[in-house]
């Protein structure tokens, strides 16, 4: 079943075309990666889907309903929730209380909200940090806190904006495990990411933007062979490395 249907979305800022007739779908239960070079229009597209921007033209259909141009809080209450690349926790509050804020989005009863926050803390591997002030967390912990806070809203679609950026290889692995755990719990995800070692092994589909235009939409194993994607973003070195890791060819 299609959960999100992006139909010919164009976003202009004056003469600048940030997204140009972008279309793709996200199937329920899947992980879709959104990749491309800096300035490709990835975050702009996230902003259109989540309601921060109203597209210049095109439609965004979520769970069978046209949500184009709705306010962000209305879209969040319908179940499409996003994180931000620059983390902004409520730094003087505890990790647990940060997540509790998300749990109250839909007017939950106090006991239900506390139980939901505790479950999200567990899913995002934050149990040992839950009593700490959020501002004291290392960047990896803050990124997982962003995920937990969004997850606490009970989303149908969780949109993650560069949750692995700036992390160590160990932290990337931890984030990948959290994302896999969330998918197993039934959450559909769309992920903007530059860390290819993080997104490629877990995505069911990759959508590639370049200059605001969609240049590819396919499974990761096919994306790494796409000449347009290699030229625009991946480069031949990464493509060869990925194929070697999969056993598809020599490392070069």
N, C-alpha and C positions, 0 to 999 in steps of 0.2 A: 504493500500500500504506500502511495506517495504521501509523505507528511508535509513536505515543503515543495512548492512549485514556483520557481523564479522565472517570470515570463518577460523577456525582452526589456529588462530593466536598464534604463539610461539615467545617469545622474550627471548634470552639468553644473559647473560653477562659473557663470559668465560664459566665456568662450572655451573654458577648459572642460573637456569631456572625460570625467573620471571613470565612468562605466558606460559602455556603448553596447546596448541591446544584448545584455547578458541573460542567457537562459540556461537553467539546469534544474534537476530535481534531486531531492533527498528522500530516500525510502525509509520508512519506519524501521527502527532497529539497527540502522547502518551507521558507519562512520565515514564522513565525506571530508577529505582534505582540500583546502583552498590554498593554492600556492602560486608563486610568481615573484618576479623581482620587486625591489622597493619601488613604490609609485605605481604598481600595477592596478590598484583600485580595490584591493582585497578588503581593507578595513572600511572603505567607503561603502562597499556592498553590504558588509555586516551592519553598518549604520542605517542603511536603507531597510534591511530586513527587520532590525530591532526597533525602528521607529525614530531614531535620532535624526534621520533625514527623510524627507518625502521625495521619492524619485521624480525626476522630471517627466518621465514617461515609463510605461510598463506596469506590470501587476505582480504582486507577491501574494500567493495563496498559501495559507497555513492551515492544515487540518481541515481542508475543504472550504475555508472562509477567506475572502479577500481582506487582507489586513493592510493593504497599501495606504501609507500615510497616517495610520493610527498612532496615538501617543505611545511612548515606550512603556508606560505603566500598564496600559491596556493590553499591549502585546505580551508583556510579561505575565499578566494574569491569565492570558489564554494559553500560556505554556511554552512560549519561545523566549528563552532567557540567555543573556550573553555575559561574558567576562570582558575585561579590558586589558589591553597590552600593558598599560601603566597601572600597577596595582595601587589601590587606595583603600586600605582597610581602615576601620575605625580604630586608630592606633592605640588609644588609651583604654579601650575595652578589651576584655579577654577574647581569645580565639573562639571559645564557646559562645560568648554573647554576640560576636560578629555573625556567627552562623545562625544564631537564634533570630536575629533581625530578618534574615531571609525567610525563616520558617513562618514568620507572622505575615508574610505578604498576602496570603489568601484568607486572612482572618481566622487562623487556626485557634482552637482552644489552647490554654496554657500548657496542659499536660501533653497534648498532641504535638505542640510546637517543640517542647523540650525533648520528646522522644525522637522527633524528626531531626532535630539538630544533632542529637547524639549519634543517630544512624549515619548522618552525613560526615560527621567527624571521623567515624570508623571507616567509612568507605574511602575517605581521602587521606587515611593514615595520619591523623592529627591527634590521636589520643594522648600522646605524651606531651603535647604542646597546648592542650585545650585551656589550661588555666593561665597561660602566659599572656601578657599584653600583646596584642596583634602587632604593634609597632616594633617589638623586639625580635620578631621572627626573621630568619635569614630569607633571602629572596625565594628559595625553593619552597619554604614553608608558606610564604605569602601567596605564591602562585597557587598552591594547593588550597589555601584558605579561600581564595577567590572562587575556585571550583566548588568548594563545599558550600559557600554562601549562596551561590547560584543554584546548586543542587537542592538546597533546602526549600526552594520555592516550588518544588515538585514539577520540574519542567518536562514537557514532552520532547522538546528540542533544546539541547544545550550547545550554545555557540561559544567556542573557546578561542580567544584572540592571543596567539603566541604564548601559550602557557609554558612552553619549554625554552623560550628565549632567555639567554643569559645564565642558564643552568649548567652545572657540571655534568659530566657523563653519568655519574651516579644518580644525580637528581633527575636527569632525563629518564633514566630507566625507572625510577620511582614514579614519575609522572605517567609513563607509558602503562605501568601496572595499574595505576589508579584509573586511567581511561578504560583499560580493558575490563576492570571490575565494574565500572559504570555501565558499559555496554551490556555486560552480563546481567545487570539489574534491570535492563530494558530501556535505557536512555539512548535516544538518537542523538548523534553529535555531528556538528560541522566545525572544523578546526582550521583556522588560519595559522600556518606554521612555516618557519624557515629552516627548522632543524629536520632535515630529511631523514636522518637515522631514527628520528622519533615518529614521524607521521607515516612514512612509507610502509613499515611493517604492519601497521594496525588499520590503515584505511581500506575500506571496501572500494572506494572510488576517489579519484583525484580530479579536481577541476583546476585548470591552469589559466590564469589571467596574464596578459602582457599589454601594457598601455591601455588598460581598461577594457580590452577585448578578450573574450574567451577563445583560447587557441586550442584547447584540448579538454576532453572529459572522458576518462577511461579508468580501468583498473591500474593500480601502480605498476604491475608487471609490463603493461603495454605503454604506459606513460614514459618509462625510462628508455624506450626504444623510439619514441616520437622525435623526429628530427627537429621539428619546430620548438619543442620543449627543451631539448638539449641545447639548441642555439640560444634560446631566449633566457634560460634559467639554470638548468641542471649542469650543463657542461659535460663534455665527453668523459672526464675523469670520474665524476660521480656515477654516471650511467654505467660505466664499466665496473666500478666498485660494487654497485648494487647487484648487477648481474652475477658477479663472482660470488657474492654472499649467498645468492639464491642457487648457485651452482649452474648458472646459464652460460658461463663463459669465463675466460681467463681474466685475472686481475691485471690491469695495465694502466 
